[in-house]
């Protein structure tokens, strides 16, 4: 009997110990909820870093501003018409597609005419326009002399300027918030308002600079130089004869110009020498006339 009582007591103590070791259901639920909250918060803390890594993974596209330079040679009487044609094509495309930035024609003589034309246009339209430049020049009996393409990478400038803009905007917001809540001397508030106005002006200037750089990237510039040139003789067996004839004309003109300059310099000197000689001779004649005749 005593043995049975002892065994029952030990069993009861074991059950009680097990109930104390296991946490109550409320505590288990609370711990599970805490773990569930802690896990998303840890992921949320890592989210910005993941976003930055994903944003930095794609390669940045270079922000290039292209400038195209062409030199065209055409007969003197065709230069003006060629410039006018290219201007008309740009104007017909409309100001949103193409704009004439500058145009001028210089004439130093009937056979010496030069001109220049500068356009700003959308890259797609300008690509088609450039493809037809050589055909337009050949149609009037001219030729394309040079064709150059250069570019300016504005990527770093745009990124740095945008970063400066963000800093200026943060400073402006802080100044505005401080002015709304701060109570102090009138002089201090006035000084803060002046600083706020200066920051706002810097923000406007920075935004204008960014817009200008993005406009340079969105449009390309084309510069065309025109010059007059006689129709060239076809290359062949008579080409050296044509070149020699051109050299003869050049040498003759150069010699004639040299003689004219020499005459312009020597004529006054010769005139002055003749005047001195005439005065000396006149003086000698007077002396001879003043001498008494010999006995």
TORDO-321828 format. One record per residue (C-alpha): residue number from 0; x, y, z. Coordinates in steps of 0.2 Angstrom, whole numbers, plus 5000, padded with zeros to 4 digits. Layout:
<nodes>
NODE   num     c1     c2     c3
NODE   NUM      X      Y      Z
...
</nodes>
This chain:
<nodes>
NODE   num     c1     c2     c3
NODE     0   5000   5000   5000
NODE     1   5014   5012   5005
NODE     2   5023   5008   4988
NODE     3   5007   5013   4979
NODE     4   5006   5029   4988
NODE     5   5024   5033   4984
NODE     6   5022   5029   4966
NODE     7   5007   5040   4964
NODE     8   5016   5055   4973
NODE     9   5030   5053   4961
NODE    10   5019   5053   4946
NODE    11   5010   5069   4952
NODE    12   5026   5078   4955
NODE    13   5032   5073   4937
NODE    14   5016   5080   4929
NODE    15   5018   5096   4939
NODE    16   5036   5098   4933
NODE    17   5032   5095   4915
NODE    18   5018   5108   4916
NODE    19   5030   5121   4924
NODE    20   5043   5117   4910
NODE    21   5032   5120   4896
NODE    22   5026   5139   4893
NODE    23   5008   5143   4894
NODE    24   4999   5145   4877
NODE    25   4998   5164   4879
NODE    26   5016   5165   4880
NODE    27   5019   5154   4865
NODE    28   5008   5165   4855
NODE    29   5016   5181   4860
NODE    30   5033   5174   4856
NODE    31   5027   5168   4839
NODE    32   5020   5186   4836
NODE    33   5036   5194   4841
NODE    34   5046   5183   4829
NODE    35   5034   5187   4815
NODE    36   5036   5206   4818
NODE    37   5055   5205   4820
NODE    38   5058   5195   4804
NODE    39   5049   5208   4792
NODE    40   5058   5222   4801
NODE    41   5075   5215   4798
NODE    42   5070   5212   4780
NODE    43   5064   5230   4779
NODE    44   5080   5236   4786
NODE    45   5089   5227   4772
NODE    46   5077   5233   4759
NODE    47   5086   5250   4755
NODE    48   5102   5241   4752
NODE    49   5094   5228   4741
NODE    50   5086   5243   4731
NODE    51   5102   5252   4729
NODE    52   5111   5236   4723
NODE    53   5097   5233   4710
NODE    54   5097   5251   4705
NODE    55   5116   5251   4703
NODE    56   5116   5235   4693
NODE    57   5111   5241   4676
NODE    58   5124   5251   4666
NODE    59   5121   5269   4665
NODE    60   5118   5276   4648
NODE    61   5130   5290   4643
NODE    62   5123   5307   4641
NODE    63   5131   5313   4625
NODE    64   5129   5329   4616
NODE    65   5134   5327   4597
NODE    66   5141   5340   4586
NODE    67   5142   5337   4567
NODE    68   5154   5348   4556
NODE    69   5153   5348   4537
NODE    70   5163   5358   4524
NODE    71   5155   5360   4507
NODE    72   5162   5367   4491
NODE    73   5151   5373   4477
NODE    74   5152   5385   4461
NODE    75   5151   5403   4467
NODE    76   5134   5406   4459
NODE    77   5127   5390   4468
NODE    78   5132   5394   4486
NODE    79   5118   5406   4491
NODE    80   5105   5394   4484
NODE    81   5112   5379   4493
NODE    82   5112   5388   4510
NODE    83   5094   5394   4507
NODE    84   5089   5377   4502
NODE    85   5095   5369   4519
NODE    86   5087   5383   4529
NODE    87   5071   5380   4521
NODE    88   5071   5362   4524
NODE    89   5075   5366   4543
NODE    90   5061   5379   4544
NODE    91   5048   5367   4535
NODE    92   5052   5353   4549
NODE    93   5045   5365   4562
NODE    94   5053   5373   4578
NODE    95   5050   5357   4588
NODE    96   5061   5347   4576
NODE    97   5074   5359   4569
NODE    98   5079   5377   4573
NODE    99   5091   5388   4563
NODE   100   5104   5395   4576
NODE   101   5114   5405   4565
NODE   102   5117   5409   4546
NODE   103   5128   5421   4537
NODE   104   5135   5424   4519
NODE   105   5151   5433   4515
NODE   106   5155   5439   4498
NODE   107   5173   5446   4494
NODE   108   5170   5446   4475
NODE   109   5159   5438   4462
NODE   110   5170   5422   4462
NODE   111   5174   5422   4481
NODE   112   5158   5418   4492
NODE   113   5158   5409   4509
NODE   114   5144   5405   4521
NODE   115   5140   5396   4537
NODE   116   5124   5388   4544
NODE   117   5121   5381   4561
NODE   118   5106   5370   4566
NODE   119   5100   5362   4582
NODE   120   5088   5347   4578
NODE   121   5082   5331   4584
NODE   122   5095   5317   4581
NODE   123   5083   5306   4571
NODE   124   5078   5320   4559
NODE   125   5096   5326   4558
NODE   126   5102   5309   4553
NODE   127   5091   5310   4538
NODE   128   5096   5327   4534
NODE   129   5115   5323   4535
NODE   130   5112   5308   4523
NODE   131   5106   5320   4509
NODE   132   5120   5334   4511
NODE   133   5132   5326   4499
NODE   134   5118   5323   4486
NODE   135   5112   5341   4487
NODE   136   5130   5347   4485
NODE   137   5134   5336   4470
NODE   138   5117   5341   4462
NODE   139   5124   5359   4460
NODE   140   5141   5354   4454
NODE   141   5150   5354   4471
NODE   142   5158   5342   4483
NODE   143   5159   5338   4501
NODE   144   5176   5342   4508
NODE   145   5176   5337   4526
NODE   146   5163   5328   4538
NODE   147   5168   5327   4557
NODE   148   5158   5321   4572
NODE   149   5162   5325   4590
NODE   150   5153   5322   4606
NODE   151   5153   5329   4624
NODE   152   5149   5317   4638
NODE   153   5138   5326   4651
NODE   154   5134   5311   4662
NODE   155   5145   5316   4676
NODE   156   5140   5335   4675
NODE   157   5121   5330   4676
NODE   158   5123   5318   4690
NODE   159   5133   5330   4701
NODE   160   5122   5345   4697
NODE   161   5106   5334   4702
NODE   162   5115   5329   4718
NODE   163   5118   5347   4722
NODE   164   5100   5351   4718
NODE   165   5094   5338   4730
NODE   166   5105   5345   4744
NODE   167   5098   5363   4741
NODE   168   5080   5357   4741
NODE   169   5083   5349   4758
NODE   170   5091   5365   4765
NODE   171   5076   5375   4758
NODE   172   5064   5364   4767
NODE   173   5073   5365   4783
NODE   174   5074   5383   4783
NODE   175   5055   5385   4779
NODE   176   5051   5373   4793
NODE   177   5062   5383   4805
NODE   178   5054   5400   4800
NODE   179   5037   5393   4803
NODE   180   5041   5387   4821
NODE   181   5055   5398   4827
NODE   182   5052   5413   4837
NODE   183   5066   5425   4839
NODE   184   5073   5442   4836
NODE   185   5067   5451   4820
NODE   186   5085   5453   4815
NODE   187   5088   5434   4816
NODE   188   5072   5430   4807
NODE   189   5076   5443   4793
NODE   190   5094   5435   4791
NODE   191   5086   5418   4789
NODE   192   5074   5424   4776
NODE   193   5088   5431   4766
NODE   194   5097   5414   4767
NODE   195   5081   5406   4761
NODE   196   5079   5418   4747
NODE   197   5097   5414   4742
NODE   198   5094   5395   4742
NODE   199   5079   5397   4732
NODE   200   5088   5407   4719
NODE   201   5102   5393   4718
NODE   202   5089   5380   4716
NODE   203   5081   5389   4701
NODE   204   5099   5392   4693
NODE   205   5103   5374   4696
NODE   206   5087   5368   4688
NODE   207   5090   5379   4673
NODE   208   5108   5372   4671
NODE   209   5101   5354   4672
NODE   210   5087   5358   4659
NODE   211   5101   5366   4648
NODE   212   5112   5351   4648
NODE   213   5097   5339   4645
NODE   214   5092   5350   4630
NODE   215   5110   5348   4623
NODE   216   5108   5329   4625
NODE   217   5091   5329   4617
NODE   218   5096   5339   4602
NODE   219   5111   5338   4591
NODE   220   5121   5352   4583
NODE   221   5125   5353   4565
NODE   222   5138   5366   4558
NODE   223   5140   5368   4539
NODE   224   5153   5379   4531
NODE   225   5151   5383   4513
NODE   226   5164   5390   4501
NODE   227   5165   5394   4483
NODE   228   5175   5383   4471
NODE   229   5177   5382   4452
NODE   230   5172   5366   4443
NODE   231   5186   5354   4444
NODE   232   5192   5346   4428
NODE   233   5190   5327   4428
NODE   234   5205   5317   4433
NODE   235   5214   5310   4418
NODE   236   5229   5313   4407
NODE   237   5225   5331   4405
NODE   238   5224   5334   4423
NODE   239   5243   5340   4425
NODE   240   5240   5352   4410
NODE   241   5225   5360   4419
NODE   242   5235   5361   4435
NODE   243   5250   5369   4426
NODE   244   5238   5382   4418
NODE   245   5231   5386   4435
NODE   246   5249   5389   4441
NODE   247   5253   5400   4427
NODE   248   5238   5411   4431
NODE   249   5243   5412   4449
NODE   250   5261   5416   4445
NODE   251   5256   5430   4433
NODE   252   5244   5438   4445
NODE   253   5257   5437   4459
NODE   254   5270   5445   4448
NODE   255   5258   5459   4443
NODE   256   5253   5462   4461
NODE   257   5272   5463   4466
NODE   258   5275   5476   4452
NODE   259   5261   5487   4457
NODE   260   5267   5487   4475
NODE   261   5285   5490   4469
NODE   262   5279   5505   4458
NODE   263   5269   5512   4473
NODE   264   5285   5512   4483
NODE   265   5297   5518   4470
NODE   266   5287   5531   4461
NODE   267   5288   5544   4476
NODE   268   5307   5540   4478
NODE   269   5310   5543   4459
NODE   270   5300   5559   4459
NODE   271   5309   5566   4474
NODE   272   5326   5561   4466
NODE   273   5321   5570   4450
NODE   274   5316   5586   4460
NODE   275   5333   5586   4469
NODE   276   5343   5583   4453
NODE   277   5333   5598   4444
NODE   278   5336   5610   4459
NODE   279   5355   5606   4459
NODE   280   5356   5608   4440
NODE   281   5346   5625   4441
NODE   282   5358   5631   4455
NODE   283   5373   5626   4444
NODE   284   5366   5636   4429
NODE   285   5364   5652   4440
NODE   286   5382   5651   4446
NODE   287   5388   5649   4428
NODE   288   5378   5664   4423
NODE   289   5384   5675   4437
NODE   290   5402   5672   4433
NODE   291   5411   5687   4423
NODE   292   5416   5682   4405
NODE   293   5435   5678   4403
NODE   294   5445   5692   4395
</nodes>
